[in-house]
């Protein structure tokens, strides 16, 4: 049973590498602006039939963070979407508290592995001067892994909204109202995190007097809606 699981995990790691090879060739393990000077947690997700089919997030112990994804536009431009930001303290503390509870990803964890054509293949990595551990999974019954997965997925959801809104503001203004309405819906469900990272995009929409008042109002409401620390459903640790 253990041997079978290890084989599946190895296959999953191979699939992650194959289906995201172009992006990984540019950056084999995502880093923050601090390089490898501080303990870092990296999360990667691959799901082919979605946009983006690949993304990766790195957060170090100072809160310095980098996000990179391969949206559909990469096929045209060859350039991945990338943004650096400072994670708020609630997210930073939660990430490293859970990593510590998981023994810095050292050991065996309950995991199921699927195929990225129909289910996400995820990788969690923890590295510092002592450890360089990782797990690959599609699902896990471990509540701590589930929670950490949710944190990173909420960050990706938020930053991808920012990417799309910025693109629409430049190239497809008529689509902005629907996109911002979707963003408001996700915010009401507490599924956005690190909203400050996309605040400049929303402020740009608010300041554009050529846009309809309803569109500018949606952007303003998203920014002004109070959120608890971490901008997500999980309490700070």
C-alpha positions, -999 to +999 in steps of 0.1 A: +000+000+000+028+024+010+048+015-021+017+021-043+012+055-027+048+065-032+046+055-068+015+076-073+032+106-056+062+102-078+040+101-109+022+132-097+055+151-093+064+141-128+030+153-142+035+186-125+069+190-141+057+179-176+025+200-178+042+232-166+076+226-181+077+260-200+072+280-168+092+258-146+121+261-170+122+298-163+118+293-125+123+257-112+113+267-077+096+300-071+114+323-047+105+356-030+125+387-034+146+376-005+159+345-024+166+316+000+176+337+030+145+329+051+123+299+056+098+296+027+066+278+019+058+272-018+025+260-031+020+249-067-012+238-084-018+222-119-052+217-135-051+216-173-087+225-181-088+258-163-073+292-165-046+294-153-037+258-157-006+263-135+002+287-107+027+289-078+030+310-047+060+315-024+057+331+011+088+335+033+089+340+070+091+378+066+059+378+046+076+386+013+056+368-014+057+360-051+029+347-073+034+333-108+009+318-131+006+306-167-027+320-179-040+314-215-023+346-226+011+329-221+004+310-253+004+344-271+030+364-252+053+337-238+054+357-205+039+343-173+019+365-150+040+374-120+035+397-090+054+404-058+036+415-026+038+416+011+015+391+027-003+404+058+007+392+092-023+369+097-016+350+065+022+348+072+016+335+108-010+310+097+011+296+069+042+290+091+022+278+121+005+251+100+039+242+084+053+237+119+023+216+129+030+194+099+066+189+110+077+211+081+062+186+057+086+159+069+069+125+071+040+106+056+007+123+051-027+109+039-029+118+002-049+109-029-034+117-063-054+123-095-046+133-130-044+170-139-068+167-168-097+164-143-084+171-108-058+195-093-023+182-087-009+202-059+026+204-044+035+219-010+072+227-003+089+238+028+126+248+028+150+265+051+187+260+060+178+226+075+148+212+056+138+209+020+106+188+021+076+185-002+044+166-007+024+161-039-014+154-037-048+161-052-067+156-020-058+149+016-079+140+047-054+159+069-072+190+081-040+211+083-031+204+047-067+213+037-065+246+056-031+255+041-044+245+006-074+269+011-051+297+021-031+295-011-061+289-033-078+321-019-046+341-027-046+328-062-083+335-067-077+371-056-046+377-077-062+362-108-092+386-104-066+414-103-049+401-134-082+398-153-095+432-141-063+449-152-065+433-186-102+442-191-095+478-180-069+481-208-086+460-235-122+451-228-139+476-206-174+462-213-164+430-194-154+449-162-189+450-146-194+413-148-159+405-136-162+429-106-196+415-098-180+380-097-153+393-074-179+408-051-196+375-049-164+357-039-157+384-014-191+379+002-183+342+005-150+350+022-130+334-006-106+363-012-073+368+006-045+394+003-068+420-013-041+447-007-021+431-035-046+440-061-057+473-045-037+494-072-058+477-099-091+484-082-080+520-075-072+525-111-107+514-121-122+538-094-102+567-108-112+562-144-139+588-151-146+573-185-160+541-169-197+538-159-204+548-123-217+512-116-183+498-125-163+523-105-187+518-076-182+480-076-144+485-074-148+509-045-172+486-026-147+457-029-119+479-014-141+493+013-158+461+025-144+453+059-126+420+061-111+403+091-073+397+093-062+375+065-092+385+043-104+349+044-125+325+064-097+311+086-089+328+119-053+340+125-032+317+147 
